[in-house]
Amino acid sequence: MAERMERVVVTLRDVAQASGVSVSTVSRILDDRTPASRSPTAQRVRAMADQLGYRRNVSASSLRRGTTGTVGVLVPRLTDAVMALMFEAVERQARRVGAFAVVATSGDDVDDERRATETLLDRGVDGLILATARLDDDLPRSLRDRGIPHVLALRTDRVSPSALGDDEAGGYLAVRHLVDLGHRDIAVVTGPWFTSSGRDRRAGAQRALAEADIGLPDERVIATGYGVEAGIAAGERLLSSPDRPTAIFAANDNLAIGVVQAAGRYGLHAGQDLSVVGYNDIPLVAHLPVPLTSVRTPFDQIAADAVDMLFGVDSTPGGIRAVLPTLIPRASTARVG
């Protein structure tokens, strides 16, 4: 039997002796929680650490600090482009403060959400960033009661620390754009009523219509899920009647894509016979056959706010941070007539 090779553990002291500097200097240079120095000494130390095969002992440093350096991120699903973009943004921002992000998915079931959260906590994460919040959800309250550090992202329960886009402003921008193009018969396909994003985007749409003295009848509002199939069903419902709207604001891009597909089934072309605005501006929508007008959500800024609030980087870590979105006009919207 071949003799098993023992792994040689390279210490900070080994790197310091080989580099000709103190152990404290090596520790400071190799600490990935601080901005990387580009000085000749720092470059020499990092090169020597690579040459010797040094790896930071995360477990030992975590025990000393009483933390693990990990952030648990909970999303409904990673097949949703918005949630995938949100997790990637959080992961980038976590690296900025020397932390590592791990993700769990929960679907839309509150029991699965709680189980996934407890699994993350069992893994010893330092705190949680949740993109799953419902206005009727007991989970954030439970986290508050237990004193578990957490931040809600993209959605809020109006109580826990939250980092999100200003959805009311975004809904306003979307519908104001349609009003400015001369549309008066406008429908709104909003997200689930249990989400702050769905309610706030509808409220913004209603504000823009009220300013223009345009009504929003109940039959012109559909609250549904955030998937493409939900958008198709909503589009068919709105476009099957003779008095169909000339414009539709869909409160996420998946819904808007579904509405456009439904329009095609009725021989209607987005940007010609029907104006459609989406929300979030996921990368796909700029490359559709008819590029989609959308309200851009600043995912990186939301993620940065969430991470800073979680780790107390900012001097005012609590409350709700709402970042202003931006309207990106494209070919799916056009002036009436």
C-alpha positions as CSV (number, residue, x, y, z in Angstrom):
1,M,0.0,0.0,0.0
2,A,1.3,3.4,-0.9
3,E,2.2,5.5,2.0
4,R,-0.3,8.3,2.6
5,M,1.2,11.8,2.1
6,E,0.8,14.2,4.9
7,R,-0.4,17.7,4.0
8,V,2.1,20.3,5.1
9,V,0.4,23.3,6.8
10,V,2.0,26.6,6.0
11,T,1.6,29.2,8.7
12,L,1.7,33.0,8.8
13,R,5.1,32.7,10.5
14,D,6.5,30.6,7.6
15,V,5.3,33.3,5.1
16,A,6.8,36.1,7.3
17,Q,10.2,34.4,7.6
18,A,10.4,33.8,3.8
19,S,9.3,37.4,3.0
20,G,11.5,39.1,5.6
21,V,8.6,40.9,7.4
22,S,6.7,40.5,10.6
23,V,3.9,38.1,11.2
24,S,1.5,41.0,11.9
25,T,2.4,42.5,8.5
26,V,1.7,39.3,6.7
27,S,-1.6,38.9,8.6
28,R,-2.7,42.4,7.6
29,I,-1.7,41.9,3.9
30,L,-3.4,38.5,3.6
31,D,-6.6,39.5,5.3
32,D,-9.2,39.5,2.5
33,R,-11.6,41.5,4.6
34,T,-9.5,44.6,4.0
35,P,-8.7,46.4,0.7
36,A,-5.8,44.8,-1.0
37,S,-2.6,46.8,-0.9
38,R,-0.5,47.2,-4.1
39,S,2.8,48.1,-2.4
40,P,5.9,46.2,-3.3
41,T,6.0,44.6,0.2
42,A,2.4,43.4,-0.2
43,Q,3.0,42.0,-3.7
44,R,6.1,40.2,-2.4
45,V,4.2,38.7,0.6
46,R,1.3,37.5,-1.6
47,A,3.7,36.0,-4.1
48,M,5.6,34.1,-1.4
49,A,2.3,33.0,0.2
50,D,1.2,31.5,-3.2
51,Q,4.6,29.9,-3.7
52,L,4.5,28.2,-0.3
53,G,0.9,27.2,-0.6
54,Y,-0.4,29.2,2.3
55,R,-4.2,29.0,3.0
56,R,-5.9,31.1,5.6
57,N,-7.4,29.1,8.4
58,V,-10.9,30.3,8.2
59,S,-12.2,28.1,11.1
60,A,-9.5,29.3,13.5
61,S,-10.0,33.0,12.6
62,S,-13.8,32.5,12.9
63,L,-13.5,31.1,16.3
64,R,-11.4,34.0,17.4
65,R,-13.9,36.5,16.1
66,G,-17.0,34.5,17.1
67,T,-18.2,34.5,13.4
68,T,-18.1,32.3,10.4
69,G,-17.8,35.1,7.7
70,T,-20.8,33.7,5.8
71,V,-24.1,35.2,4.8
72,G,-27.2,33.1,4.2
73,V,-29.3,34.2,1.3
74,L,-32.8,32.9,0.8
75,V,-34.6,33.3,-2.5
76,P,-37.8,31.6,-3.9
77,R,-35.9,30.0,-6.8
78,L,-32.8,30.5,-8.8
79,T,-34.5,29.8,-12.1
80,D,-36.0,33.3,-11.8
81,A,-33.6,35.7,-13.4
82,V,-34.4,38.4,-10.9
83,M,-33.5,36.2,-7.9
84,A,-30.4,34.8,-9.6
85,L,-29.2,38.4,-10.3
86,M,-30.0,39.4,-6.7
87,F,-27.9,36.5,-5.3
88,E,-25.0,37.2,-7.6
89,A,-25.1,40.8,-6.6
90,V,-25.1,39.9,-2.9
91,E,-22.3,37.4,-3.4
92,R,-20.2,40.2,-5.0
93,Q,-20.9,42.6,-2.2
94,A,-20.3,40.0,0.5
95,R,-16.8,39.5,-1.0
96,R,-16.2,43.2,-0.7
97,V,-16.5,43.0,3.1
98,G,-14.6,39.7,3.3
99,A,-17.6,37.4,3.7
100,F,-18.9,34.5,1.7
101,A,-22.5,34.1,0.6
102,V,-24.4,30.8,0.5
103,V,-27.9,30.4,-1.0
104,A,-31.0,28.3,-0.3
105,T,-34.3,28.2,-2.2
106,S,-37.7,27.9,-0.7
107,G,-40.3,28.2,-3.5
108,D,-43.4,30.2,-2.4
109,D,-44.3,28.0,0.5
110,V,-44.0,29.6,4.0
111,D,-43.2,26.2,5.6
112,D,-40.4,25.6,3.1
113,E,-39.2,29.1,3.7
114,R,-38.9,28.5,7.4
115,R,-37.1,25.2,7.0
116,A,-34.6,26.6,4.5
117,T,-34.0,29.5,6.9
118,E,-33.3,27.2,9.9
119,T,-31.0,25.1,7.7
120,L,-28.9,28.2,6.9
121,L,-28.8,29.1,10.6
122,D,-27.8,25.5,11.5
123,R,-24.8,26.0,9.2
124,G,-23.7,28.9,11.4
125,V,-24.2,31.9,9.0
126,D,-23.6,35.3,10.6
127,G,-26.8,36.7,9.3
128,L,-29.5,36.3,6.7
129,I,-30.6,38.2,3.6
130,L,-34.1,37.2,2.6
131,A,-35.6,37.9,-0.8
132,T,-38.8,36.0,0.1
133,A,-40.6,38.4,2.4
134,R,-44.4,38.4,2.3
135,L,-46.5,41.1,4.0
136,D,-48.3,38.3,5.9
137,D,-45.1,36.4,6.7
138,D,-44.3,35.5,10.3
139,L,-40.6,34.6,9.5
140,P,-39.2,38.2,9.8
141,R,-41.0,38.7,13.1
142,S,-39.6,35.4,14.4
143,L,-36.1,36.5,13.4
144,R,-36.6,39.8,15.2
145,D,-37.9,38.1,18.3
146,R,-34.8,35.8,18.4
147,G,-32.4,38.7,17.7
148,I,-31.0,37.1,14.5
149,P,-29.3,39.6,12.2
150,H,-31.3,39.8,9.0
151,V,-32.1,42.1,6.1
152,L,-35.0,41.8,3.7
153,A,-34.1,42.4,0.0
154,L,-36.3,43.4,-2.9
155,R,-39.4,43.0,-0.7
156,T,-40.2,44.3,2.7
157,D,-42.6,43.5,5.5
158,R,-42.4,47.3,6.5
159,V,-40.8,46.4,9.8
160,S,-37.5,44.5,9.5
161,P,-34.4,46.2,8.0
162,S,-34.9,46.2,4.3
163,A,-33.0,47.1,1.1
164,L,-35.0,47.4,-2.1
165,G,-35.8,49.5,-5.1
166,D,-38.3,52.2,-4.8
167,D,-41.2,50.2,-6.3
168,E,-43.7,53.0,-6.0
169,A,-41.5,55.3,-7.9
170,G,-40.8,52.6,-10.5
171,G,-44.5,51.9,-11.1
172,Y,-45.0,55.6,-11.5
173,L,-42.2,55.9,-14.0
174,A,-43.6,53.0,-16.1
175,V,-47.1,54.4,-16.3
176,R,-46.1,58.0,-16.6
177,H,-44.1,56.9,-19.7
178,L,-47.2,55.4,-21.2
179,V,-49.3,58.5,-20.4
180,D,-46.7,60.7,-22.0
181,L,-47.0,58.7,-25.2
182,G,-50.7,59.5,-25.3
183,H,-52.2,56.3,-23.9
184,R,-55.4,56.6,-21.9
185,D,-56.6,53.0,-21.8
186,I,-53.9,51.4,-19.7
187,A,-54.0,48.1,-17.8
188,V,-51.8,46.9,-15.0
189,V,-50.6,43.3,-14.4
190,T,-49.2,43.3,-10.9
191,G,-47.4,40.7,-8.8
192,P,-48.9,38.7,-6.0
193,W,-50.8,40.9,-3.5
194,F,-48.9,39.4,-0.6
195,T,-45.7,41.1,-1.8
196,S,-44.7,44.7,-1.1
197,S,-43.3,45.0,-4.7
198,G,-46.7,44.1,-6.2
199,R,-48.6,46.5,-4.1
200,D,-46.1,49.4,-4.4
201,R,-45.7,49.1,-8.2
202,R,-49.5,49.2,-8.5
203,A,-49.7,52.3,-6.2
204,G,-47.1,54.1,-8.3
205,A,-49.1,53.2,-11.5
206,Q,-52.3,54.6,-9.9
207,R,-50.5,57.8,-8.9
208,A,-49.4,58.4,-12.5
209,L,-52.9,57.8,-13.8
210,A,-54.5,60.0,-11.1
211,E,-52.2,62.9,-12.1
212,A,-53.4,62.6,-15.7
213,D,-57.0,62.3,-14.5
214,I,-57.2,58.7,-15.9
215,G,-59.2,56.0,-14.1
216,L,-58.1,52.4,-13.5
217,P,-61.1,50.2,-13.5
218,D,-60.9,47.0,-11.5
219,E,-61.1,44.9,-14.7
220,R,-57.9,46.6,-15.9
221,V,-55.9,45.3,-12.9
222,I,-54.8,41.7,-12.6
223,A,-52.8,40.5,-9.6
224,T,-51.0,37.2,-10.4
225,G,-47.7,35.3,-10.0
226,Y,-44.5,36.6,-11.4
227,G,-43.9,33.9,-14.1
228,V,-44.2,34.0,-17.9
229,E,-47.2,31.7,-17.9
230,A,-49.0,34.1,-15.5
231,G,-48.3,36.9,-18.0
232,I,-49.7,34.9,-20.9
233,A,-52.9,34.2,-19.0
234,A,-53.2,37.9,-17.9
235,G,-52.5,39.1,-21.4
236,E,-55.2,36.8,-22.9
237,R,-57.7,38.0,-20.4
238,L,-57.0,41.6,-21.1
239,L,-56.7,41.4,-24.9
240,S,-59.6,39.0,-25.7
241,S,-62.3,41.7,-25.3
242,P,-63.1,44.2,-28.1
243,D,-62.3,47.2,-25.8
244,R,-58.8,46.0,-25.1
245,P,-56.3,48.4,-23.6
246,T,-53.7,50.2,-25.8
247,A,-51.0,49.8,-23.2
248,I,-50.1,47.4,-20.4
249,F,-47.7,47.8,-17.5
250,A,-46.5,44.4,-16.3
251,A,-44.9,44.5,-12.9
252,N,-42.0,42.3,-13.9
253,D,-40.2,41.3,-17.1
254,N,-41.5,37.7,-17.1
255,L,-45.0,39.0,-17.0
256,A,-44.3,41.5,-19.8
257,I,-42.8,38.7,-21.9
258,G,-46.0,36.7,-21.3
259,V,-48.2,39.6,-22.3
260,V,-46.2,40.1,-25.5
261,Q,-46.7,36.4,-26.3
262,A,-50.4,36.6,-25.7
263,A,-50.6,39.7,-27.9
264,G,-49.1,37.7,-30.8
265,R,-51.8,35.1,-30.5
266,Y,-54.3,37.9,-31.2
267,G,-52.3,39.3,-34.1
268,L,-51.1,42.3,-32.1
269,H,-47.5,43.5,-32.3
270,A,-45.8,45.0,-29.3
271,G,-44.6,48.6,-30.1
272,Q,-47.2,48.9,-32.9
273,D,-50.7,47.7,-31.8
274,L,-49.9,47.5,-28.1
275,S,-47.4,49.2,-25.8
276,V,-45.9,47.1,-23.1
277,V,-43.6,48.1,-20.2
278,G,-41.9,45.5,-17.9
279,Y,-40.0,45.8,-14.7
280,N,-36.4,44.9,-13.5
281,D,-34.7,45.1,-16.9
282,I,-33.2,41.6,-16.8
283,P,-30.5,41.2,-19.5
284,L,-32.7,39.2,-21.8
285,V,-35.2,41.9,-22.5
286,A,-32.9,44.1,-24.4
287,H,-32.3,41.3,-26.9
288,L,-35.9,40.2,-27.6
289,P,-37.2,40.5,-31.2
290,V,-39.0,43.6,-30.0
291,P,-36.7,45.0,-27.2
292,L,-38.7,45.6,-24.1
293,T,-39.1,48.9,-22.4
294,S,-38.5,48.2,-18.7
295,V,-37.8,49.8,-15.3
296,R,-34.3,49.0,-14.3
297,T,-33.8,47.7,-10.7
298,P,-30.3,48.6,-9.3
299,F,-29.5,45.2,-8.0
300,D,-25.9,46.0,-7.0
301,Q,-26.8,49.0,-5.0
302,I,-29.6,47.1,-3.3
303,A,-27.2,44.2,-2.5
304,A,-24.6,46.7,-1.2
305,D,-27.1,48.3,1.1
306,A,-28.3,44.9,2.3
307,V,-24.7,43.7,3.1
308,D,-23.8,47.0,4.8
309,M,-26.9,47.0,6.9
310,L,-26.3,43.3,7.9
311,F,-22.7,43.9,9.0
312,G,-23.3,47.4,10.4
313,V,-20.8,48.9,7.9
314,D,-23.1,51.9,7.6
315,S,-23.6,54.1,10.7
316,T,-27.4,53.8,10.4
317,P,-27.9,50.0,9.8
318,G,-31.7,49.8,10.5
319,G,-34.8,51.0,8.6
320,I,-35.7,50.7,5.0
321,R,-33.4,51.7,2.1
322,A,-35.2,52.3,-1.2
323,V,-33.0,53.0,-4.2
324,L,-34.5,54.9,-7.2
325,P,-35.0,52.8,-10.3
326,T,-34.6,54.0,-13.9
327,L,-36.9,53.8,-16.9
328,I,-35.2,52.3,-20.0
329,P,-37.4,53.0,-23.1
330,R,-37.1,50.6,-26.0
331,A,-39.2,49.5,-29.0
332,S,-42.1,47.8,-27.1
333,T,-43.7,51.2,-26.4
334,A,-44.8,53.8,-28.9
335,R,-46.9,56.9,-29.2
336,V,-50.6,56.4,-29.8
337,G,-51.6,57.0,-33.4
